[in-house]
Amino acid sequence: MGVHYHDHDHPHHHGGSGHRRREGVQEDEDDKLLRHYTGKEIMLRALKYIKPYRAQFFVVLLIMIINAFVRVYPVVILKDAVGLADDIAEVIGAGGTASAEQRATLYALGAQLLLFYLLSWVLTTTNAYFQGYISLHTTFDLRQEVFIKLQALSFRYYDKRKAGKIMSNVLSDVETIHTLLTSGFPTLLGDLLSIVYIMYLLIVYSWQMTLITFLVGPLFFLVTEIVSKRARKIYDKSRETIAEVYTKLEQGVSGMKTTMAFTREEQSAQEFDVANRANMQTHIEAGKLMAKVGPIFQTIGFSVLALIFIAAFFFLRDAGGFELDTFLAYILLVLQFYGPIQQLANFYNQIQAAFAGGTRIFTTLDEEVEIKNKPGAVADHVINGRVEFKNVYFNYEENVPVLKNISVTAPAKTSLAIVGYTGAGKTTFINLLCRFYDVKEGSILVDDIDIRNMTLECLRKQLGIVLQHPFLFTDTVMENIRYGSNATEEEVIAVSKQIGAHEFIMSLEKGYQTSVRERGLVLSQGQRQLISFARALLVNPKILILDEATSSLDSYSEMLLQKAIEEITKNRTSIIIAHRLSTIRNADKIMVIDKGEIVEFGNHDDLMEKDGLYAKLYKLQFKELQLAKKPDE
C-alpha cells in the first residue's frame, strides 16, 4: 500500500513550532529560492520540449521560411506591374496601343499576385494548425513533468512555498512556455528572414537610399533594449502577483469554514482584493509600456519615410536613378521592413512573460530531490515490523532542534504510543519513519535495515497512516476506501464492517456509491475518519501509524473503532500518537517526549507509578473528563 498521509488541513503537520515562518518572511524566502536563467538559457531549454514533435516543428519552420519569401515577393510583382503599366501608359499617351505581349504579361503578373496571396493564406492556416498542435502537446508534457517532479520533492520543499504559488507554477507559468515554442522562436525566425530578404531588395533597388534609411535604425535597437529590461521586470512581477492571487484563492476556498466561523468574510475579500488589484496594476503597467512602444516605433517609421521622400526628391530623382516603380516598391518594402520589427516588439510582452514563467518552472524542475532511492537499495524486503531509532537528531531550521538524541525500539508486532505536549516532536517522529524527511544524525532501522537503504516504495507500501484530519477525494465512498489498493467490493465492505463504518455508509443516499464532495464535506468528521481508517486497514500494512486518529470521533464511534484497533494491532507493529490518553492504556510501551527528548518510557502502570509527566497529563485529562460529565449528572 502507499502511505496514507492525507492531512489536508495541516499538510506539513510538524512537531516543532520553530520551523514555522511569518508570511512576510516566507515571501522573501520564496523569492530567494528562484534561480537566475538568461533568456537564451530559457529559450534553448524550452526548445528541448520540441524534440518529440520535431517533424511538426520542422514543418512550422519550413512554412516560416517559405512565408518570409511569399509575403515580401508580391512587392517585386507589383514593381514589375507598375513599371509595365507605366510603359503602356506612355505608349497609349503617344497614340499607340498596348501590344498583346504587354497585356499577357500584365495579366500574368496579376495572376501571380493572386496566387501568392492564396499561397500565403494556405501557409498561414497550415502553420496555425501545426503551431496549435505543438503548443497543446508541449504544454501537456511540461505540465506533466512539473507535476511528477512535485510528487518526488520532499516535504521540505513544500515547507518553503505556498500552495497558491505551486498551483501558479503548474497552471499559469507552464502556459507561458508554449509562447516561446510556438509564437516566439518560429515567428522570430520568420521575421528575421523577411528582414534579411527586404534588406537585400532595398540594397538592390538603391544602396544610397538604404544607407540613408538605416541612419534611423539604431533608434530601434535602443528602444528595444529599454523595453526589454523594463518588460522583464514587469513580467517577473506579474508572475509573483498572479501566484499571490492563486494563494489567496486556494486559502479562501479550503479555509471557508474557518473564515465563516470567525466572520472574516469581509477581511478575506479585502485580502483577495489587494492581491487581485496588484495583479491588475501589473498588467496595466505592462499595457502602458506596450502602448508607449507602438507610437515610438510609428514615429521612427514615419521619420524614415520622411527621409526617403526628402532624399528621393532632392538627390536621386534628379539623377534619374529612381523610377516610379522602384520608388513605390521601395516605400512598400520600407513599410514591410519595420512591420516585422514592430511585430517582434509586440511579442516582447509574451516573450518576457514566458521568461518570467520559465524561471519559476525550471527552478522547480532543477530542484534537488532530497529524499530518493540509493543505488542498490533493498526493493523486495517483506517487513516484519521491528522499528528502532538510534541517536536520532532532526531540525527543520538550522539551530532549532526538534528531536534530540532519540533512541527507542519497538519490537515487531508490538504497540508503541507516543505522548507529549503539542509541539514536542511527536508527528516529526512519524515523518522521519516514513522518510518524508531524512534524519540529520543517527539512523532509523526497520528490521535492522536502515530505511535509507530501502527503496521508498518498499518502505511506504508497507506502512499505513491514519491522521487526525484525513483527506477524502471527490469520488465515491467505495473508491475512497480502496484508494491505493485493488480490493474488491466485498473486501471493502468487510473492512468497513470490522471498524463499524458499514452502518453509516449504508444510511447514505447511495450507500458505498455515494459521491463524496471535495475534502469529504458531505460527511461528518467522525465519518471521514472511519473511511480513512478503513482505507489504511484494507491493504493490511506491516506497520500501522495512528496520528491522533480517534480524537475527532464521537464517543460511540471511538468505542467501535477502539475495539477494531485492539484486534488489528495484535499481529502488526503499531505506532500510536494519542490525544486521549485513555485510548493507549493497553499499549505495550509508552514513550513520553518533551521538547524533542524522551523523558519517560514504560507501560501505563509503570508511568503512573513513576508519577512524572505522563501521570500529570493523564490525571489532568481525567479531571477534565469528570468536569465535562458533571452537568449531565
Secondary structure, 3 states (H helix, E strand, C coil): CCCCCCCCCCCCCCCCCCCCCCHHHHHHHHHHCCCCCCHHHHHHHHHHHHHHHHHHHHHHHHHHHHHHHHCCHHHHHHHHHHHHHHHHHHHHHCCCCCCHHHHHHHHHHHHHHHHHHHHHHHHHHHHHHHHHHHHHHHHHHHHHHHHHHHHHCCHHHHHCCCHHHHHHHHHHHHHHHHHHHHHHHHHHHHHHHHHHHHHHHHHHHCHHHHHHHCCCHHHHHHHHHHHHHHHHHHHHHHHHHHHHHHHHHHHHHHCHHHHHHCCCHHHHHHHHHHHHHHHHHHHHHHHHHHHHHHHHHHHHHHHHHHHHHHHHHHHHHHHCCCCHHHHHHHHHHHHHHHHHHHHHHHHHHHHHHHHHHHHHHHHHHCCCCCCCCCCCCECCCCCCCCEEEEEEEEEEECCEEEEEEEEEEECCCCEEEEECCCCCCHHHHHHHHCCCCCCCEEEEEECCEEHHHECHHHHHCCEEEECCCCCCCCEEHHHHHCCCCCCCHHHHHHHHHHCCCHHHHHCCCCHHHCEECHHHCCCCHHHHHHHHHHHHHHCCCCEEEEECCCCCCCHHHHHHHHHHHHHHCCCCEEEEECCCHHHHCCCCEEEEEECCEEEEEECHHHHHHHCCHHHHHHHHHHHHHHHHHHHHC
